[in-house]
């Protein structure tokens, strides 16, 4: 059977295949899957010991603690986004694929968010309760994380793509990614704090939605260009 007789894979089919493959690989590597979640839990639970166990003090900083921990957990898992593919040569095959690289990178970003971002969103109410976050702010915290954590994966992907060929990239990756993700952290934490004081938060959600729209359109495009530069 020659190459011309092989069935052509659609862009949607390639997108789903990439997403499924990354999820299967992640579930086979249990340590890489659990490390960000455990790191998130440990960082949040250590704050009452390191700062103060006073409920009023924890209530005041609870939103910032959860958001900073979510950002650090995302940073911890970012290095796995393209590293294994680069080392085993499958990243080069991805670049040679006839399908648009934009959608393949987007699939990998979504898989990364499902593995590292979604568990953070699910666990956030439990940890917020531990930090004495008022009940009226729970939904705001969950919604801001639901909108904001995909941005961490999408913008983080750009930094990983730029540094995928470097041997030691921890500090460089942080320098690239943190300035891109800092606005999301500030707006998300501010929205939760404003709800606690009875202030309107519609503008905060509008800003987070706009940043997510920009990240969805620009993030995979920039990551695809960075991968071509780094690999070639």
C-alpha positions, 0 to 999 in steps of 0.5 A: 500500500503506497502513501497515496492510498492511505486515508486522509485524516481531517483536521478535526480527526488530527486534533482529537487524535493529538488530544487523546494521545496526550491524555493517554500519555499523561495517565500512564505517567502517574508522577507527572500527573499527580505532581502539580496537584500535590504541589497545589495542595501543599502550597495552599495548606502551608500558608496558614502555618507560615503566615498566620492561622488567624481566620481574619488574616486567612480570609483576607489573603485567601484569593491571592493564595489560591491564585498564586498556588494555581499559577505555580502548579501550572508552571511546574507542569509546563515543562512536560508539555513538549519535552517528551515529544522533543526527546523521542522525536515525535515533535518533529513528526508533529511539525511535518504533519500536513494538518495545520500546526495551530490545531495540533498545538491547541489540542496539546494545550487543552490536554495540558489544561485538563491534566493540570488546570481542571483539577485546580478548579475542582479542588479550589472550593475545598481549599478556599473553605480551609482558608475561610473564604466567605461562601458568597465568593466561592462561585467567583473563585471557581469561575475566575479559575475556570476562565483564567487557568486555560490562559496559563496553559496557552501563554505558558505553551509559548515559553515552553516552545521557545525553550524546548531545545535548551538543556536548562530552561527553568529560569528562562521559562519563568522569565518568559511566562510570568509577565504574560500570566501575571495580569490574569492572576491579578484580575482573578484574585481582585475579582474574588476580593471585590465580591467579598466586599460587595463590589461589582465584578462584571468588568473583571470577568469581561477582562478575563474573557478578553484575555482568554479570547486573545490567548486562544487565538494568539497562543497556539499560533505563537507556540507553533512558530516558536516550535518551528524555530526551536526545532529547526 
